[in-house]
Amino acid sequence: MIDPKKIEQIARQVHESMPKGIREFGEDAEKKIRQVLQAQFSRMDLVNREEFDVQTQVLLRTREKLAVLEQRLAALEGKLTDAEKPQDPV
């Protein structure tokens, strides 16, 4: 989930960018903006950067393991193919 401090910062920036007349509604407008942002972000099912980076590293390790397994499988298939070839009589 997104950091509540980021939501506060975004809400404050939106509030400050509003025309002065609207901004005079003050705290109520900022609270409403914060609530709307939190609701929308929670519906988006976002992840934070740290979690994203962890999952990226997991994916990289998984890809590396898959590459090694593919090489081993190819080597085993090669051996099997060689074993199945008819032997030349001497």
C-alpha positions as CSV (number, residue, x, y, z in Angstrom):
1,M,0.0,0.0,0.0
2,I,1.1,3.5,-0.6
3,D,2.8,5.4,2.2
4,P,0.2,7.6,4.2
5,K,2.8,10.4,4.2
6,K,2.8,10.4,0.4
7,I,-1.0,10.7,0.4
8,E,-0.7,13.7,2.9
9,Q,1.8,15.3,0.6
10,I,-0.3,14.8,-2.5
11,A,-3.4,16.1,-0.8
12,R,-1.5,19.2,0.4
13,Q,-0.2,19.9,-3.1
14,V,-3.7,19.5,-4.6
15,H,-5.1,21.8,-1.9
16,E,-2.4,24.4,-2.4
17,S,-2.9,24.4,-6.2
18,M,-6.6,25.2,-5.9
19,P,-7.9,28.7,-6.5
20,K,-7.8,30.9,-3.4
21,G,-11.6,30.9,-3.0
22,I,-11.8,27.2,-2.9
23,R,-8.8,26.9,-0.7
24,E,-10.4,29.0,2.0
25,F,-12.6,26.0,2.8
26,G,-9.4,24.9,4.5
27,E,-9.1,21.7,6.5
28,D,-12.4,20.2,5.3
29,A,-11.4,20.4,1.7
30,E,-7.9,18.9,2.4
31,K,-9.5,16.1,4.5
32,K,-11.9,15.3,1.7
33,I,-9.1,15.3,-0.8
34,R,-7.1,12.9,1.4
35,Q,-10.1,10.6,1.8
36,V,-10.7,10.5,-2.0
37,L,-7.0,9.8,-2.7
38,Q,-6.8,7.0,-0.1
39,A,-10.0,5.4,-1.5
40,Q,-8.7,5.6,-5.1
41,F,-5.2,4.3,-4.2
42,S,-6.6,1.4,-2.2
43,R,-8.8,0.4,-5.2
44,M,-5.7,0.5,-7.4
45,D,-4.0,-2.2,-5.2
46,L,-0.6,-0.5,-5.5
47,V,2.6,-1.8,-4.0
48,N,5.4,0.3,-2.5
49,R,8.8,0.6,-4.1
50,E,10.5,-1.6,-1.6
51,E,8.1,-4.5,-2.3
52,F,8.4,-4.0,-6.0
53,D,12.2,-4.1,-5.8
54,V,12.1,-7.3,-3.7
55,Q,9.9,-9.0,-6.2
56,T,12.1,-7.9,-9.0
57,Q,15.1,-9.6,-7.4
58,V,13.0,-12.8,-6.8
59,L,12.1,-12.8,-10.5
60,L,15.8,-12.3,-11.6
61,R,16.9,-15.2,-9.4
62,T,14.1,-17.4,-10.7
63,R,15.1,-16.6,-14.3
64,E,18.7,-17.5,-13.5
65,K,17.6,-20.9,-12.0
66,L,15.4,-21.5,-15.0
67,A,18.3,-20.9,-17.4
68,V,20.4,-23.4,-15.5
69,L,17.7,-26.0,-15.5
70,E,17.1,-25.5,-19.3
71,Q,20.8,-26.1,-19.9
72,R,20.8,-29.3,-17.8
73,L,17.7,-30.5,-19.6
74,A,19.3,-29.9,-23.0
75,A,22.4,-31.8,-21.9
76,L,20.3,-34.8,-20.6
77,E,18.3,-34.8,-23.8
78,G,21.5,-34.9,-25.8
79,K,22.8,-37.8,-23.8
80,L,19.5,-39.7,-24.3
81,T,19.6,-39.0,-28.0
82,D,23.2,-40.3,-28.2
83,A,22.2,-43.5,-26.3
84,E,19.3,-44.2,-28.6
85,K,21.4,-44.1,-31.8
86,P,22.2,-47.5,-33.3
87,Q,25.7,-48.6,-32.7
88,D,27.9,-49.4,-35.7
89,P,29.0,-53.0,-35.8
90,V,32.8,-53.4,-35.6
